[in-house]
Amino acid sequence: MANRIDYYHFLISPWSYLAIERFNVIRDTKGVAVNYKPIDVMSTFDKMGGLPPAKRHPSRQNWRMEELKRWQKHLNVPMNLTPAFFPADQALAAKMVYAAGGAEAILEAGMLSDAVLRACWAEEKNIADEATLVSIADGCGLDGQGLLAKAQTEDCARDYLNCTEEAHMRDVFGSPTYIVGEELFWGQDRLDFLAAAL
């Protein structure tokens, strides 16, 4: 049985937000470690093919919104489909996840990643704002100010860049993406397949 998942994701992805609870159940029931690796959104669209929602054809934009409504209702999770601070610059938040040990399978980094997604999609918070991020981290039982300072170092900038490039080399093109061994699962609607692979 595989014992580790590489989880590549955007911290502003509604689909990653919708996956949180079910993914965490899989993680906990299967007893697997998770490397939390937020990756750069625009770099991924540019390099791997794709467009941000606002630049997509209206028919695709409409479909996306209808799918979000369906999944929100199906999963019964709190969600603002048009959040006040979207799209926000996720770079600092991502670096804080790396500062918390995201790439080293530190569970608290996963808690921070989840909290940032909730802040964007359920709590109407600006995840590009330093004070907001410190508060989010503090709410996870972490040292928000300490993580903020660490996130602004070259080491965390390098982690963010390197993990984004690593994701592209592994054919990651969207969020959420879960990789077990060499098997890739893209999308919150592929979680059953992910669980079966563990």
C-alpha positions in Angstrom: 0.0 0.0 0.0 1.3 3.5 -0.8 2.0 5.6 2.2 2.5 9.0 0.8 0.5 11.5 -1.4 1.9 14.5 -3.2 -0.9 17.0 -3.2 -0.5 19.8 -5.7 -3.1 22.6 -5.5 -4.0 26.2 -5.9 -4.9 28.0 -2.7 -7.7 29.9 -4.6 -9.2 26.8 -6.2 -12.9 26.2 -5.4 -12.4 22.5 -6.3 -9.6 22.1 -3.8 -11.9 23.7 -1.2 -14.7 21.3 -2.0 -12.3 18.4 -1.6 -11.0 19.3 1.9 -13.2 17.1 4.2 -13.3 14.0 2.0 -9.6 14.2 1.3 -8.8 14.5 5.0 -11.0 11.5 5.7 -9.0 9.5 3.2 -5.7 10.7 4.6 -6.7 9.8 8.1 -8.4 6.4 7.5 -5.6 5.2 5.2 -2.9 6.5 7.5 -0.9 8.2 4.7 1.4 11.1 4.9 0.6 14.1 2.6 3.1 16.5 1.1 1.2 19.8 0.8 2.5 21.6 -2.2 0.6 24.7 -3.3 1.7 25.7 -6.8 1.6 28.9 -8.9 -1.7 29.3 -10.7 -0.8 31.5 -13.7 2.5 29.7 -14.3 0.5 26.4 -14.4 -2.0 27.8 -16.8 0.7 29.3 -19.0 2.9 26.3 -19.2 0.4 23.4 -19.0 -2.4 24.8 -21.1 -5.5 26.5 -19.7 -7.0 29.9 -18.9 -8.1 31.6 -15.7 -11.9 31.6 -15.3 -12.4 35.2 -16.4 -10.7 34.5 -19.8 -12.6 31.4 -20.6 -15.5 31.3 -23.1 -18.8 32.4 -21.6 -20.2 28.9 -22.0 -17.4 27.4 -20.0 -17.7 30.1 -17.3 -21.4 29.3 -17.0 -20.8 25.6 -16.8 -18.2 26.2 -14.1 -20.7 28.1 -12.0 -23.4 25.5 -12.4 -21.0 22.7 -11.4 -19.9 24.6 -8.3 -23.6 25.1 -7.4 -24.3 21.4 -7.9 -21.3 20.3 -5.9 -21.8 22.8 -3.1 -25.4 21.5 -2.7 -24.4 17.9 -3.0 -21.7 18.1 -0.4 -23.6 20.6 1.8 -20.6 22.7 2.6 -20.7 26.5 3.2 -19.5 28.3 0.1 -19.7 31.7 -1.4 -19.7 31.1 -5.1 -18.6 34.7 -5.8 -16.1 35.5 -3.0 -15.2 39.1 -2.4 -11.5 38.5 -2.7 -11.2 36.3 -5.8 -8.9 36.0 -7.5 -6.4 36.9 -4.7 -2.7 36.6 -5.0 -1.9 33.3 -3.3 1.9 33.6 -3.4 2.5 34.7 0.2 -0.1 32.2 1.6 1.6 29.4 -0.4 5.0 30.3 1.0 3.6 30.2 4.5 2.4 26.7 3.9 6.0 25.8 2.8 7.3 27.7 5.9 5.0 25.4 8.0 6.6 22.3 6.4 4.1 21.5 3.7 6.6 19.8 1.4 7.7 17.6 4.4 4.3 16.1 5.2 3.8 18.2 8.3 0.1 17.9 9.3 0.0 21.5 10.6 0.9 22.8 7.1 -2.1 20.9 5.8 -4.3 22.6 8.4 -3.0 25.9 7.2 -3.6 25.1 3.6 -7.2 24.0 4.4 -7.7 27.2 6.5 -6.6 29.4 3.7 -9.0 27.7 1.2 -11.8 28.1 3.7 -10.9 31.8 4.3 -11.3 32.4 0.6 -14.4 30.4 -0.2 -16.4 30.4 3.0 -15.2 33.3 5.2 -14.8 36.3 2.8 -11.2 36.9 3.8 -8.4 38.3 1.7 -5.7 35.7 1.6 -3.3 38.1 0.0 -3.3 40.3 3.2 -0.5 39.7 5.6 -2.5 40.4 8.8 -5.2 38.1 7.6 -2.7 35.3 7.0 -1.1 35.7 10.4 -4.6 35.5 12.0 -5.4 32.4 9.9 -2.1 30.7 11.0 -2.7 31.7 14.6 -6.1 30.1 14.4 -4.4 26.8 13.4 -2.3 26.9 16.5 0.7 28.1 14.6 3.0 31.0 15.1 1.6 33.3 12.5 4.2 36.1 12.8 7.0 33.5 12.7 5.6 31.9 9.6 5.1 35.2 7.9 8.8 36.1 8.5 10.0 32.7 7.3 7.7 32.9 4.2 9.5 36.0 3.1 12.8 34.3 2.9 14.5 33.1 -0.3 14.2 29.5 1.0 10.4 29.6 0.8 10.4 31.5 -2.5 12.6 28.7 -3.8 10.3 26.0 -2.4 7.3 27.6 -4.1 9.1 27.8 -7.5 10.7 24.4 -7.3 7.5 22.6 -6.3 5.6 24.4 -9.1 8.3 23.3 -11.6 8.2 19.8 -10.1 4.4 19.7 -10.6 4.7 20.6 -14.3 7.4 18.0 -14.8 4.9 15.5 -13.4 2.1 16.6 -15.8 0.1 18.5 -13.2 -2.1 21.0 -15.0 -4.9 21.7 -12.5 -6.1 21.8 -8.9 -6.5 19.7 -6.9 -4.1 17.0 -8.2 -3.0 14.0 -6.1 -0.1 11.8 -7.0 0.5 8.4 -5.5 3.6 6.8 -6.8 3.4 7.6 -10.5 -0.4 7.6 -10.6 -2.1 11.0 -11.0 -5.6 11.9 -9.9 -6.9 15.3 -11.0 -10.1 16.8 -9.5 -12.2 16.6 -6.4 -14.4 14.1 -8.2 -11.6 11.6 -8.5 -11.2 11.1 -4.7 -12.8 7.6 -4.8 -10.1 6.5 -7.3 -7.4 8.0 -5.1 -8.7 6.1 -2.1 -8.7 2.8 -4.1 -5.1 3.4 -5.1 -3.9 3.6 -1.5 
